[in-house]
Amino acid sequence: MNTETETQVVIVGAGPVGLMLAAELRLAGVETVVLERLEMPSPHSKALGVHARTLEQLAMRGLVDPFLAGGIPVPAWHFGFLSQRLDLTRLDTPYPFMLAFPQHRTEAVLLERALALGARIRRGRSVTGLTQDDDEVRVVTESGETWRAGWVIGADGAGSTVRQTAGIEFPGTDADTYAYLGDAHADSPPPPGYGVLNERGALIVAPLPGGRFRFTGFDPEHQDSPRRDLTIDELQETVRRISGTDFDIRDPAWLTRFGNATRVAATYRRRRVLLAGDAAHMHFPAGGVGLNLGLQDAMNLGWKLAAVVQGRADAGLLDTYHDERHPWAEDVAEHTLAQTALIRATTPTGLALRQVLSDLITDLPDLSLKLARRLAGLDVHYGRTDQHRLVGARVTATGDALLDGRAALVGSPGHAMIEQAATAGIPVQPLTVDASAAVIRPDGYVWWATDDPDDDLPDLVGRFGGH
Ligand SMILES: Cc1cc2nc3c(=O)[nH]c(=O)nc-3n(C[C@H](O)[C@H](O)[C@H](O)COP(=O)(O)OP(=O)(O)OC[C@H]3O[C@@H](n4cnc5c(N)ncnc54)[C@H](O)[C@@H]3O)c2cc1C
């Protein structure tokens, strides 16, 4: 097959991040094609957890209900498998928990939305390379198709072909720790919230929809064979050795291993090529944050790229995507490496360190809260010291204000700017911020704020807000 097709944006990869981006771009009316290698979505769920900031952002688009209806709120979560869990109920969010919701269901919700908004999803298309010039990118697939687009997003996971063919470096560290994972039935399952870490290794058990359980952890005896397939016999033996029982595990649906290679792309943009999700960052899935990080990339990038495609902003806006998101991937790389060190700390010295840290988490509620906010993505901000103190701050509970993916103007009636907006037919949203007026970005961060009630309406309201 030798066809050539043109569109505004090509997204490579229909994982959760590619699908979220497709929905965001379509919401703004951008022609979007998603090319996915697999004929069918994977039935396995790598991720099981959706954290608070992701839920806040899903709510901004009216998408949170299927998550809340089908998920299980988990009020305490672990950092590095420490025995003292972090109390999530104190988080400053409408969603003070981690929501247990398998990744394949997240993908199903996002796929339905992307399709409903008119994204074209082309399966069985393995992208093998791309070339770009000043005007366009040409993406080629294994079957010989060429897709021409103004912009391409690599959302094709940690082994990203897009990242490699665009020549973007992926610096970091190789794996030196491997975890086991088995999704299986258990005739004598442990109580909810079960976890153990001792001199023999680490095990955490989590219930899955459909009656299975996830058995995952660190086995010091099997660090030399990361490429050998995990078998049910080895899983049973590992679980028995670490916990004293194998819980009568049987009928696995998925057996795998994963490592802690930790890398962040040197740049999230090379001219007309952008990276998002695991294509831009990879790390040990400790704390359950990778998918969350990727969905938040999508929320940051989608409206910016739409504005550039539609001529409402120049391409420089896309550099702010790298500037804002790259540091938070570095932050996740750091805390997941730290958690890996804790998970593999099965020596007497390591166990003593773990006990000291667990006791600190018990004794210092603010330490627990700080770590919980970091996992939940609630400490993400995009502030700059040369701007109003609120700029870059996270906004929660935005009601219907950001449903349409456009910026929102917030302020009290009586201010000159708000009157000006009313005259121009620009809606003013009923949100409160600690300023005379503010503009909230489509991804729920303060973009601009003023304490001067007589300031002029900023130009960005016209370009990014309004209706
Ligand atoms: C064991 C485990 C547990 C995890 N638990 C959690 C958790 O609880 N919470 C959390 O937030 N994160 C978790 N993660 C991380 C999470 O699964 C990933 O961060 C997430 O899948 C990233 O989504 P993505 O869309 O960026 O990439 P992917 O999910 O990797 O999707 C990439 C897509 O691109 C496609 N593709 C690849 N190459 C090509 C190509 N050349 N052409 C066309 N298509 C291509 C692939 O088929 C795939 O569909 C976990 C990961 C693992 C391994």
The ligand as a Tripos MOL2 file, in Angstrom:
@<TRIPOS>MOLECULE
LIG
   53    58     1     0     0
SMALL
NO_CHARGES

@<TRIPOS>ATOM
      1 C1          3.5720   -2.6130   36.1470 C.3       1 LIG1
      2 C2          3.2010   -1.1970   35.9230 C.ar      1 LIG1
      3 C3          2.3220   -0.5900   36.7930 C.ar      1 LIG1
      4 C4          1.9870    0.7470   36.5970 C.ar      1 LIG1
      5 N1          1.1190    1.3390   37.4820 N.ar      1 LIG1
      6 C5          0.8010    2.6420   37.3250 C.ar      1 LIG1
      7 C6         -0.1670    3.2740   38.1920 C.ar      1 LIG1
      8 O1         -0.7420    2.6720   39.0870 O.2       1 LIG1
      9 N2         -0.4580    4.5770   37.9590 N.ar      1 LIG1
     10 C7          0.1370    5.2710   36.9520 C.ar      1 LIG1
     11 O2         -0.1380    6.4690   36.8270 O.2       1 LIG1
     12 N3          1.0020    4.7010   36.0970 N.ar      1 LIG1
     13 C8          1.3460    3.4040   36.2570 C.ar      1 LIG1
     14 N4          2.1940    2.8080   35.3670 N.ar      1 LIG1
     15 C9          2.7050    3.5880   34.2320 C.3       1 LIG1
     16 C10         1.6760    3.6590   33.0910 C.3       1 LIG1
     17 O3          1.2290    2.3890   32.7370 O.3       1 LIG1
     18 C11         2.2910    4.3750   31.8880 C.3       1 LIG1
     19 O4          2.8600    5.5810   32.3360 O.3       1 LIG1
     20 C12         1.2480    4.6540   30.7970 C.3       1 LIG1
     21 O5          0.8540    3.4790   30.1370 O.3       1 LIG1
     22 C13         1.8140    5.6250   29.7600 C.3       1 LIG1
     23 O6          0.8640    5.8580   28.7590 O.3       1 LIG1
     24 P1          1.3030    6.3080   27.2950 P.3       1 LIG1
     25 O7          0.0320    6.5210   26.5510 O.co2     1 LIG1
     26 O8          2.3050    7.3880   27.4000 O.co2     1 LIG1
     27 O9          2.1250    5.0750   26.7260 O.3       1 LIG1
     28 P2          1.6740    3.5290   26.4590 P.3       1 LIG1
     29 O10         0.6270    3.1210   27.4460 O.co2     1 LIG1
     30 O11         2.9420    2.7900   26.4330 O.co2     1 LIG1
     31 O12         1.0050    3.6100   25.0320 O.3       1 LIG1
     32 C14         1.7910    3.7520   23.8740 C.3       1 LIG1
     33 C15         1.0010    3.2550   22.6790 C.3       1 LIG1
     34 O13         1.7640    3.4890   21.5170 O.3       1 LIG1
     35 C16         1.7120    2.3460   20.6900 C.3       1 LIG1
     36 N5          2.9240    2.3300   19.8690 N.ar      1 LIG1
     37 C17         4.1920    2.1200   20.2790 C.ar      1 LIG1
     38 N6          5.0430    2.2160   19.2430 N.ar      1 LIG1
     39 C18         4.2930    2.5000   18.1550 C.ar      1 LIG1
     40 C19         4.6130    2.7270   16.7860 C.ar      1 LIG1
     41 N7          5.8710    2.6820   16.3350 N.pl3     1 LIG1
     42 N8          3.6020    2.9900   15.9320 N.ar      1 LIG1
     43 C20         2.3140    3.0650   16.3630 C.ar      1 LIG1
     44 N9          1.9700    2.8500   17.6580 N.ar      1 LIG1
     45 C21         2.9500    2.5800   18.5420 C.ar      1 LIG1
     46 C22         1.6320    1.1710   21.6630 C.3       1 LIG1
     47 O14         1.0920    0.0130   21.0540 O.3       1 LIG1
     48 C23         0.7270    1.7490   22.7360 C.3       1 LIG1
     49 O15        -0.6330    1.5170   22.4680 O.3       1 LIG1
     50 C24         2.5450    1.4690   35.5270 C.ar      1 LIG1
     51 C25         3.4310    0.8510   34.6380 C.ar      1 LIG1
     52 C26         3.7610   -0.4770   34.8300 C.ar      1 LIG1
     53 C27         4.7170   -1.1490   33.8780 C.3       1 LIG1
@<TRIPOS>BOND
     1     1     2 1
     2     2     3 ar
     3     2    52 ar
     4     3     4 ar
     5     4     5 ar
     6     4    50 ar
     7     5     6 ar
     8     6     7 ar
     9     6    13 1
    10     7     8 2
    11     7     9 ar
    12     9    10 ar
    13    10    11 2
    14    10    12 ar
    15    12    13 ar
    16    13    14 ar
    17    14    15 1
    18    14    50 ar
    19    15    16 1
    20    16    17 1
    21    16    18 1
    22    18    19 1
    23    18    20 1
    24    20    21 1
    25    20    22 1
    26    22    23 1
    27    23    24 1
    28    24    25 2
    29    24    26 1
    30    24    27 1
    31    27    28 1
    32    28    29 2
    33    28    30 1
    34    28    31 1
    35    31    32 1
    36    32    33 1
    37    33    34 1
    38    33    48 1
    39    34    35 1
    40    35    36 1
    41    35    46 1
    42    36    37 ar
    43    36    45 ar
    44    37    38 ar
    45    38    39 ar
    46    39    40 ar
    47    39    45 ar
    48    40    41 1
    49    40    42 ar
    50    42    43 ar
    51    43    44 ar
    52    44    45 ar
    53    46    47 1
    54    46    48 1
    55    48    49 1
    56    50    51 ar
    57    51    52 ar
    58    52    53 1
@<TRIPOS>SUBSTRUCTURE
     1 LIG1         1 GROUP 0 **** ****
